[in-house]
């Protein structure tokens, strides 16, 4: 058997083609380079933001705040529905306030006014519960939180506890 001696002018790719094998090394070099580039690019681009939500403290002292233990603390709840806003408390005798949607959308200015009145009249602290069904857009929830945070420079409810409604408006 005669061995073939390679000369310096022969191309190794030609030899691979004659034997029926593909040279995948250049392809793998490009793919590896692209993967490394994409990993570093996405690592810089992706930014995770955390929204800190602190639920109200739950204890006998925190619940009553030194007040008469027979007077239960009023908890304000803002419910966002497809028809508008609804303000309610944990005391049914105080009733609810409905703020329907206008032609432009949700009435955030009226919401801020009603929250300011509720805070003054009920002597509320700075926390409230916000509930929205799954059908409500994220931007609507953020706008409601902004409206509840402050009104005309006055701090209203900066501490918001997000909750998922059950049994209403398909949010359950």
C-alpha positions as CSV (number, residue, x, y, z in Angstrom):
1,X,0.0,0.0,0.0
2,X,1.2,3.3,-0.9
3,X,0.9,6.2,1.5
4,X,0.1,9.6,0.3
5,X,2.4,12.3,1.4
6,X,0.9,15.7,1.9
7,X,2.7,18.6,0.2
8,X,2.7,22.1,1.6
9,X,0.4,23.3,-1.2
10,X,-2.5,21.0,-0.5
11,X,-5.6,22.3,1.4
12,X,-6.8,20.2,4.4
13,X,-10.4,21.2,3.6
14,X,-10.0,19.5,0.2
15,X,-8.9,16.3,1.8
16,X,-11.9,16.4,4.2
17,X,-14.3,16.9,1.3
18,X,-12.8,13.9,-0.5
19,X,-13.4,11.7,2.5
20,X,-17.0,13.0,2.9
21,X,-16.5,14.7,6.2
22,X,-17.5,18.3,7.0
23,X,-15.2,20.6,8.8
24,X,-17.4,22.0,11.6
25,X,-14.6,23.9,13.5
26,X,-15.3,27.3,11.8
27,X,-19.0,26.9,12.5
28,X,-18.5,26.1,16.1
29,X,-16.1,29.0,16.5
30,X,-18.7,31.4,15.2
31,X,-21.5,29.9,17.4
32,X,-19.3,30.0,20.5
33,X,-18.4,33.6,19.9
34,X,-22.0,34.6,19.4
35,X,-23.2,32.7,22.6
36,X,-20.5,34.4,24.7
37,X,-21.4,37.8,23.1
38,X,-25.2,37.3,23.8
39,X,-24.7,36.2,27.3
40,X,-22.7,39.3,28.2
41,X,-25.0,41.6,26.3
42,X,-28.2,40.3,28.0
43,X,-26.5,40.3,31.4
44,X,-25.9,44.0,31.0
45,X,-29.3,44.8,29.4
46,X,-31.6,42.8,31.8
47,X,-32.2,44.8,35.0
48,X,-34.3,43.4,37.8
49,X,-36.3,45.8,39.9
50,X,-37.8,44.9,43.1
51,X,-40.8,46.6,44.6
52,X,-40.6,46.4,48.3
53,X,-44.0,45.7,49.8
54,X,-44.3,45.7,53.6
55,X,-47.5,44.3,55.1
56,X,-48.8,46.2,58.1
57,X,-47.5,44.8,61.4
58,X,-49.8,42.4,63.1
59,X,-49.8,42.4,66.9
60,X,-52.0,43.6,69.7
61,X,-50.0,46.8,70.1
62,X,-49.7,47.6,66.4
63,X,-53.3,46.9,65.8
64,X,-54.6,49.3,68.5
65,X,-51.7,51.9,68.5
66,X,-52.5,52.7,72.1
67,X,-56.1,53.4,71.4
68,X,-59.1,51.9,73.1
69,X,-59.0,48.1,72.4
70,X,-62.7,48.1,71.8
71,X,-62.3,50.5,68.8
72,X,-61.1,48.3,65.9
73,X,-58.6,49.9,63.5
74,X,-60.0,50.9,60.2
75,X,-58.4,49.3,57.2
76,X,-58.9,51.1,53.8
77,X,-59.1,48.9,50.7
78,X,-58.9,50.2,47.1
79,X,-60.4,47.8,44.6
80,X,-59.7,48.4,40.9
81,X,-62.4,46.9,38.7
82,X,-63.1,47.2,35.0
83,X,-65.8,49.8,35.7
84,X,-63.7,52.0,38.0
85,X,-62.4,52.3,41.5
86,X,-64.1,51.3,44.8
87,X,-63.0,52.4,48.2
88,X,-64.1,50.2,51.1
89,X,-63.2,49.7,54.7
90,X,-63.3,46.7,57.1
91,X,-66.3,48.3,58.8
92,X,-69.5,47.9,56.8
93,X,-71.2,50.7,58.5
94,X,-68.9,53.3,56.9
95,X,-70.1,52.3,53.4
96,X,-68.2,52.3,50.2
97,X,-67.3,55.0,47.6
98,X,-67.5,54.2,43.9
99,X,-65.5,56.2,41.4
100,X,-66.7,55.2,37.9
101,X,-64.5,55.4,34.8
102,X,-64.8,58.5,32.7
103,X,-64.5,58.7,28.9
104,X,-60.8,59.3,29.3
105,X,-60.3,56.2,31.6
106,X,-59.8,55.9,35.4
107,X,-60.4,59.1,37.3
108,X,-57.1,59.3,39.3
109,X,-57.7,62.9,40.4
110,X,-61.0,62.1,42.0
111,X,-59.4,59.0,43.6
112,X,-56.8,61.2,45.2
113,X,-59.4,63.6,46.5
114,X,-61.5,60.8,48.0
115,X,-58.5,59.2,49.6
116,X,-57.6,62.6,51.2
117,X,-61.1,63.0,52.5
118,X,-61.1,59.4,53.9
119,X,-57.7,59.9,55.5
120,X,-58.9,63.1,57.2
121,X,-62.4,61.8,58.3
122,X,-61.3,58.4,59.5
123,X,-57.9,59.3,61.0
124,X,-56.1,56.7,58.9
125,X,-52.4,56.0,59.0
126,X,-50.2,55.7,55.8
127,X,-51.1,52.2,54.8
128,X,-53.9,50.7,52.6
129,X,-54.7,47.6,50.7
130,X,-54.9,47.6,46.9
131,X,-56.7,44.9,45.1
132,X,-57.0,44.4,41.3
133,X,-58.3,41.5,39.2
134,X,-56.1,39.8,36.7
135,X,-57.9,41.6,33.8
136,X,-56.7,45.0,35.0
137,X,-53.6,46.4,33.1
138,X,-50.4,46.9,35.0
139,X,-50.2,50.6,34.2
140,X,-53.7,51.1,35.7
141,X,-52.4,49.6,39.0
142,X,-49.3,51.8,39.0
143,X,-51.4,54.9,38.2
144,X,-53.7,54.1,41.1
145,X,-50.7,53.6,43.4
146,X,-49.3,57.0,42.3
147,X,-52.6,58.6,42.9
148,X,-52.8,57.0,46.4
149,X,-49.3,58.1,47.3
150,X,-49.7,61.8,47.4
151,X,-52.1,64.6,46.4
152,X,-51.1,68.2,46.0
153,X,-47.9,67.7,47.9
154,X,-49.5,65.9,50.8
155,X,-48.5,62.4,51.6
156,X,-51.5,60.1,51.6
157,X,-50.8,56.3,51.5
158,X,-47.2,55.5,50.7
159,X,-47.4,52.0,52.2
160,X,-49.5,49.8,49.9
161,X,-50.2,46.2,50.5
162,X,-51.1,44.4,47.2
163,X,-53.6,41.7,47.5
164,X,-55.4,39.5,45.0
165,X,-59.2,39.7,45.2
166,X,-61.2,36.5,45.6
167,X,-64.7,35.9,44.4
168,X,-65.0,39.2,42.5
169,X,-64.7,40.2,38.9
170,X,-63.0,37.1,37.7
171,X,-59.9,37.7,39.9
172,X,-60.3,34.6,42.0
